[in-house]
């Protein structure tokens, strides 16, 4: 099953390079009470990422982030979600617009007992990132920390 997902993902990426579709995505930085961020490793692609995925037809970015967190790691996101930013990527050959949210209020126990997720891990702000952290995940973690680090405030600038 994992091998077929890997092959399907590679075929889709090849198609994206040819068709160059416009896509919408949503990711979420799930932050626990200790300030750690939840990372996931998919069964079909390399590296560590944030939970998230595509926005369905007639679905908002925020609704997609909530759905993906529930589907991928089994957590229910509370309110409010903070919009970290809107990002654009053409790394995979598609025109991808991605809304990235921060969830500090959520319930459930993150799990990797899903077909799509091989492993979950918590990353604390003072720890070295894991080997294989995706470049976009690294950027979003840096944006979360802000220009002067996670302890900066408006008074510091």
Backbone as JSON, one array per atom type, in Angstrom:
{
  "sequence": "XXXXXXXXXXXXXXXXXXXXXXXXXXXXXXXXXXXXXXXXXXXXXXXXXXXXXXXXXXXXXXXXXXXXXXXXXXXXXXXXXXXXXXXXXXXXXXXXXXXXXXXXXXXXXXXXXXXXXXXXXXXXXXXXXXXXXXXXXXXXXXXXXXXXXXXXXXXXX",
  "N": [[0.82, -1.19, 0.0], [1.93, 1.27, 0.83], [3.96, 1.53, -1.04], [2.47, 1.78, -3.43], [1.24, 4.25, -2.96], [3.47, 5.92, -3.0], [4.33, 5.65, -5.65], [2.05, 6.62, -6.98], [2.1, 9.28, -6.07], [4.46, 10.19, -7.29], [3.74, 9.99, -10.0], [1.64, 11.86, -10.11], [3.11, 14.19, -9.51], [4.71, 14.35, -11.81], [2.71, 14.79, -13.74], [1.85, 17.33, -12.85], [4.04, 18.87, -13.62], [3.71, 18.92, -16.34], [1.03, 19.81, -16.86], [0.79, 22.08, -15.24], [-1.06, 23.02, -13.1], [-3.25, 25.25, -11.22], [-3.34, 25.39, -7.8], [-4.77, 25.18, -4.5], [-3.83, 25.27, -1.13], [-3.59, 24.3, 2.35], [-1.91, 24.58, 5.4], [-0.93, 23.75, 8.76], [0.5, 24.92, 11.72], [0.7, 23.24, 14.5], [0.73, 23.96, 17.76], [1.92, 23.11, 20.95], [1.34, 23.31, 24.58], [3.87, 23.71, 25.59], [5.13, 25.1, 23.65], [6.07, 23.67, 21.52], [6.16, 22.43, 18.13], [4.14, 20.45, 16.03], [5.29, 18.0, 13.84], [5.09, 16.12, 10.78], [5.69, 13.05, 9.04], [5.21, 11.83, 5.9], [3.89, 8.81, 4.38], [4.44, 8.55, 1.74], [6.13, 10.48, 0.71], [9.28, 12.2, 0.98], [10.87, 13.58, 3.9], [10.17, 15.94, 6.62], [7.18, 17.54, 7.46], [4.44, 19.93, 7.77], [1.15, 19.28, 9.06], [-1.44, 19.17, 6.63], [-2.93, 20.03, 3.42], [-4.65, 19.83, 0.28], [-7.14, 22.26, -0.7], [-10.53, 21.75, -0.87], [-13.17, 21.93, -3.36], [-15.37, 24.63, -2.88], [-14.62, 24.95, -0.24], [-13.22, 26.63, 2.54], [-9.94, 28.05, 3.17], [-9.29, 27.88, 5.91], [-11.13, 25.94, 6.81], [-10.16, 23.76, 5.39], [-7.61, 23.46, 6.57], [-8.4, 22.72, 9.16], [-9.79, 20.3, 8.6], [-7.73, 18.74, 7.46], [-5.93, 18.53, 9.63], [-7.46, 17.01, 11.36], [-7.88, 14.67, 9.8], [-5.24, 13.81, 9.18], [-3.69, 13.71, 11.59], [-5.46, 13.36, 13.66], [-6.43, 15.38, 15.41], [-8.54, 17.9, 16.82], [-8.97, 21.13, 15.92], [-9.14, 24.07, 17.83], [-10.64, 27.32, 18.4], [-9.25, 30.57, 18.27], [-7.91, 30.19, 14.92], [-4.76, 31.32, 13.91], [-3.74, 33.25, 11.19], [-0.77, 32.7, 9.71], [0.36, 33.37, 7.28], [0.07, 33.9, 3.7], [1.26, 31.97, 1.08], [3.24, 31.3, -1.87], [4.1, 28.76, -4.12], [6.0, 27.14, -6.61], [7.38, 24.88, -6.63], [6.79, 22.15, -7.06], [6.02, 22.05, -9.63], [3.49, 23.02, -10.03], [1.17, 25.76, -9.72], [0.95, 26.77, -6.73], [-0.93, 27.98, -4.1], [-0.76, 28.69, -0.76], [-2.2, 28.69, 2.38], [-1.12, 29.3, 5.59], [-1.62, 28.38, 8.86], [-1.69, 28.96, 12.44], [-2.23, 26.98, 15.19], [-3.03, 27.09, 18.43], [-4.81, 26.22, 20.22], [-6.26, 23.21, 20.71], [-7.55, 19.84, 20.61], [-7.2, 16.4, 21.58], [-5.07, 13.56, 20.88], [-2.23, 13.66, 19.1], [-1.59, 11.42, 16.47], [0.03, 8.9, 14.51], [-1.29, 6.9, 13.34], [-2.41, 6.55, 10.76], [-3.15, 6.0, 7.33], [-1.76, 7.66, 5.66], [0.21, 9.0, 7.11], [3.37, 8.42, 8.36], [4.82, 8.96, 10.65], [4.9, 11.02, 13.59], [6.23, 13.92, 15.22], [7.38, 16.05, 17.85], [8.69, 19.29, 17.76], [10.79, 21.29, 19.52], [11.44, 24.78, 20.14], [14.07, 25.24, 20.85], [15.47, 23.09, 19.95], [17.5, 21.27, 17.59], [16.48, 21.16, 14.2], [14.91, 18.26, 12.73], [16.65, 15.87, 10.65], [16.05, 16.16, 7.26], [14.0, 17.98, 7.27], [11.6, 19.78, 5.54], [12.19, 22.44, 3.18], [10.21, 24.42, 3.0], [8.79, 23.98, 5.4], [10.75, 24.63, 7.23], [11.01, 27.37, 6.62], [8.44, 28.29, 7.39], [8.5, 27.75, 10.12], [10.52, 29.52, 10.87], [9.22, 31.94, 10.22], [7.17, 31.81, 12.08], [8.62, 32.12, 14.43], [9.42, 34.71, 14.11], [11.07, 37.88, 13.24], [12.92, 38.48, 15.23], [13.16, 36.29, 16.8], [11.32, 33.91, 18.81], [10.57, 35.09, 21.21], [10.22, 37.73, 20.77], [8.55, 40.92, 20.78], [6.12, 43.49, 20.02], [7.03, 45.68, 21.39], [9.73, 45.3, 21.46], [10.68, 46.01, 18.99]],
  "CA": [[0.0, 0.0, 0.0], [2.82, 2.42, 0.9], [4.65, 1.64, -2.33], [1.54, 2.3, -4.44], [1.07, 5.68, -2.69], [4.69, 6.58, -3.45], [4.28, 5.66, -7.12], [0.98, 7.55, -7.37], [2.57, 10.64, -5.81], [5.44, 10.52, -8.33], [3.0, 10.18, -11.24], [0.95, 13.15, -9.98], [4.11, 15.27, -9.64], [5.07, 14.42, -13.22], [1.59, 15.44, -14.4], [1.89, 18.74, -12.49], [5.08, 19.53, -14.42], [3.19, 19.07, -17.7], [-0.23, 20.57, -16.88], [0.97, 23.33, -14.47], [-2.35, 23.46, -12.56], [-3.32, 26.18, -10.09], [-3.89, 24.66, -6.67], [-4.89, 25.86, -3.22], [-3.49, 24.37, -0.04], [-3.61, 24.83, 3.71], [-1.04, 23.9, 6.35], [-1.15, 24.26, 10.11], [1.5, 24.75, 12.77], [0.01, 22.88, 15.74], [1.67, 24.31, 18.84], [1.43, 22.63, 22.25], [1.48, 24.23, 25.72], [5.3, 23.94, 25.81], [5.65, 25.85, 22.52], [6.59, 22.77, 20.49], [5.36, 22.35, 16.91], [3.96, 19.09, 15.55], [5.76, 17.69, 12.49], [4.66, 14.82, 10.27], [6.41, 12.43, 7.92], [4.24, 11.08, 5.1], [4.29, 7.48, 3.93], [4.67, 8.55, 0.3], [7.11, 11.48, 0.28], [10.4, 12.36, 1.9], [11.01, 14.76, 4.73], [9.24, 16.33, 7.67], [6.29, 18.59, 6.98], [3.33, 20.29, 8.64], [-0.13, 18.73, 8.59], [-2.13, 20.01, 5.68], [-3.16, 19.46, 2.1], [-5.41, 20.61, -0.68], [-8.44, 22.85, -0.38], [-11.57, 21.19, -1.74], [-14.12, 22.87, -3.97], [-16.32, 25.28, -1.97], [-14.1, 24.84, 1.13], [-12.31, 27.74, 2.84], [-8.59, 27.65, 3.58], [-9.32, 27.49, 7.31], [-11.84, 24.67, 6.91], [-9.23, 22.74, 4.89], [-6.6, 23.24, 7.61], [-9.05, 21.96, 10.24], [-10.06, 18.95, 8.11], [-6.47, 18.01, 7.29], [-5.4, 18.21, 10.96], [-8.28, 15.9, 11.88], [-7.64, 13.47, 9.0], [-3.85, 13.34, 9.19], [-3.13, 13.42, 12.92], [-6.52, 13.07, 14.61], [-6.7, 16.42, 16.4], [-9.59, 18.87, 16.52], [-8.43, 22.47, 16.16], [-10.06, 25.01, 18.46], [-10.65, 28.67, 17.85], [-9.17, 30.91, 16.85], [-6.67, 29.89, 14.2], [-4.05, 32.54, 13.49], [-3.16, 33.15, 9.85], [0.65, 33.07, 9.67], [0.58, 34.03, 6.01], [-0.27, 33.27, 2.42], [2.52, 31.69, 0.4], [3.15, 30.79, -3.23], [5.19, 27.85, -4.46], [5.92, 26.38, -7.85], [8.42, 23.85, -6.46], [6.39, 20.83, -7.56], [5.55, 22.18, -11.0], [2.14, 23.57, -10.06], [1.05, 27.09, -9.14], [0.33, 26.42, -5.46], [-1.15, 29.05, -3.13], [-0.87, 27.97, 0.5], [-2.49, 29.44, 3.6], [-0.51, 28.62, 6.74], [-2.25, 28.8, 10.11], [-1.12, 28.55, 13.71], [-3.27, 26.5, 16.11], [-2.54, 26.96, 19.8], [-5.89, 25.59, 20.96], [-6.67, 22.0, 20.0], [-7.78, 18.71, 21.51], [-6.9, 15.09, 21.02], [-3.69, 13.11, 20.97], [-1.72, 13.45, 17.73], [-1.21, 10.05, 16.2], [0.43, 8.59, 13.13], [-2.01, 5.69, 12.95], [-3.17, 6.88, 9.56], [-2.55, 5.43, 6.12], [-0.96, 8.68, 4.99], [1.25, 9.54, 7.98], [4.25, 7.38, 8.89], [5.39, 9.32, 11.95], [4.76, 12.39, 14.07], [7.26, 14.31, 16.18], [7.28, 17.41, 18.36], [9.94, 20.04, 17.64], [10.83, 22.47, 20.4], [12.13, 25.91, 19.52], [15.51, 25.22, 21.16], [16.07, 21.86, 19.43], [17.9, 21.27, 16.18], [15.45, 20.55, 13.35], [15.27, 16.9, 12.32], [17.2, 15.68, 9.31], [15.0, 16.0, 6.27], [12.97, 19.0, 7.41], [11.42, 20.4, 4.23], [12.59, 23.85, 3.16], [9.04, 25.24, 3.32], [8.5, 23.85, 6.83], [11.79, 25.44, 7.9], [10.63, 28.78, 6.45], [7.26, 28.6, 8.21], [8.96, 27.78, 11.53], [11.23, 30.81, 11.04], [8.21, 32.99, 10.23], [6.47, 31.71, 13.37], [9.51, 32.69, 15.45], [9.49, 36.15, 13.88], [12.38, 38.4, 12.84], [13.85, 38.58, 16.35], [13.02, 35.11, 17.62], [9.96, 33.68, 19.31], [10.28, 35.91, 22.38], [10.13, 39.14, 20.42], [7.23, 41.53, 20.87], [6.07, 44.78, 19.33], [7.82, 46.64, 22.17], [11.15, 45.06, 21.2], [11.11, 46.53, 17.7]],
  "C": [[0.87, 1.26, 0.0], [3.52, 2.62, -0.44], [3.73, 2.21, -3.4], [1.27, 3.78, -4.22], [2.28, 6.46, -3.18], [4.69, 6.7, -4.97], [3.23, 6.64, -7.6], [1.42, 9.0, -7.17], [3.57, 11.08, -6.88], [4.76, 10.77, -9.68], [2.28, 11.53, -11.23], [1.93, 14.3, -10.14], [4.56, 15.44, -11.09], [3.95, 15.13, -14.0], [1.58, 16.93, -14.1], [2.9, 19.5, -13.34], [4.59, 19.78, -15.85], [2.0, 20.02, -17.72], [-0.13, 21.93, -16.19], [-0.35, 23.85, -13.89], [-2.18, 24.51, -11.47], [-3.99, 25.42, -8.96], [-3.92, 25.54, -5.43], [-4.6, 24.85, -2.13], [-3.57, 25.08, 1.29], [-2.71, 23.95, 4.57], [-1.3, 24.5, 7.72], [0.02, 23.9, 11.02], [0.71, 24.49, 14.05], [1.01, 23.03, 16.86], [1.08, 23.82, 20.17], [1.72, 23.65, 23.36], [2.94, 24.57, 26.02], [5.94, 24.73, 24.65], [6.25, 24.99, 21.42], [5.62, 22.71, 19.31], [5.34, 20.89, 16.44], [4.42, 18.97, 14.1], [5.24, 16.32, 12.09], [5.62, 14.36, 9.17], [5.41, 11.55, 7.19], [4.78, 9.69, 4.75], [4.76, 7.49, 2.48], [5.65, 9.62, -0.19], [8.15, 11.67, 1.37], [10.25, 13.61, 2.75], [9.93, 14.95, 5.77], [8.47, 17.56, 7.21], [5.32, 18.98, 8.09], [2.08, 19.58, 8.15], [-0.8, 19.71, 7.64], [-2.3, 19.32, 4.34], [-4.0, 20.4, 1.27], [-6.73, 21.13, -0.15], [-9.43, 22.29, -1.38], [-12.46, 22.28, -2.31], [-15.12, 23.34, -2.93], [-15.9, 25.16, -0.49], [-13.16, 26.04, 1.36], [-10.93, 27.19, 3.2], [-8.62, 27.15, 5.02], [-10.03, 26.15, 7.51], [-10.94, 23.52, 6.44], [-8.15, 22.43, 5.92], [-7.17, 22.4, 8.75], [-9.29, 20.51, 9.82], [-8.77, 18.14, 8.01], [-5.85, 17.64, 8.64], [-6.15, 17.02, 11.56], [-7.95, 14.6, 11.13], [-6.23, 12.93, 9.17], [-3.32, 12.96, 10.56], [-4.17, 13.26, 14.01], [-6.77, 14.12, 15.67], [-7.78, 17.37, 15.88], [-9.04, 20.25, 16.89], [-9.51, 23.35, 16.76], [-9.99, 26.36, 17.78], [-9.83, 29.56, 18.77], [-7.9, 30.34, 16.24], [-6.07, 31.22, 13.8], [-3.5, 32.31, 12.09], [-1.72, 33.63, 9.92], [0.94, 33.83, 8.39], [0.07, 33.23, 4.84], [1.04, 33.14, 1.64], [2.25, 31.14, -1.0], [4.35, 29.9, -3.48], [4.93, 27.25, -5.83], [6.96, 25.26, -7.83], [8.06, 22.52, -7.1], [5.85, 20.9, -8.99], [4.14, 22.69, -11.13], [2.17, 24.97, -9.45], [0.25, 26.93, -7.85], [0.26, 27.63, -4.54], [-1.52, 28.39, -1.81], [-1.13, 28.94, 1.64], [-1.91, 28.64, 4.76], [-1.07, 29.24, 8.02], [-1.45, 28.32, 11.31], [-2.29, 28.16, 14.61], [-2.63, 26.29, 17.48], [-3.57, 26.3, 20.71], [-6.37, 24.4, 20.14], [-6.89, 20.89, 21.03], [-7.54, 17.4, 20.78], [-5.43, 14.77, 21.23], [-3.19, 12.86, 19.56], [-1.2, 12.03, 17.56], [-0.79, 9.89, 14.75], [-0.24, 7.3, 12.66], [-2.93, 5.95, 11.77], [-2.43, 6.27, 8.36], [-1.53, 6.37, 5.51], [0.25, 9.13, 5.8], [2.06, 8.4, 8.6], [4.67, 7.67, 10.32], [5.05, 10.76, 12.29], [5.88, 12.66, 15.07], [7.02, 15.75, 16.61], [8.65, 18.06, 18.26], [9.87, 21.24, 18.55], [11.69, 23.54, 19.75], [13.64, 25.9, 19.78], [16.21, 23.96, 20.64], [16.51, 22.06, 17.99], [16.79, 20.62, 15.37], [15.87, 19.14, 12.94], [15.87, 16.88, 10.92], [16.04, 15.47, 8.37], [13.85, 16.98, 6.42], [12.82, 19.71, 6.07], [11.76, 21.89, 4.3], [11.41, 24.76, 3.48], [8.7, 25.15, 4.8], [9.51, 24.67, 7.63], [11.42, 26.93, 7.81], [9.45, 29.15, 7.35], [7.6, 28.62, 9.69], [9.7, 29.08, 11.82], [10.23, 31.97, 11.08], [7.42, 32.98, 11.53], [7.31, 32.35, 14.47], [9.62, 34.2, 15.3], [10.9, 36.61, 13.61], [13.39, 38.45, 13.98], [13.74, 37.37, 17.28], [11.64, 35.06, 18.26], [9.61, 34.54, 20.51], [10.18, 37.39, 22.07], [8.7, 39.63, 20.59], [7.28, 42.86, 20.15], [6.91, 45.82, 20.07], [9.31, 46.49, 21.9], [11.61, 45.72, 19.91], [11.21, 48.04, 17.67]]
}
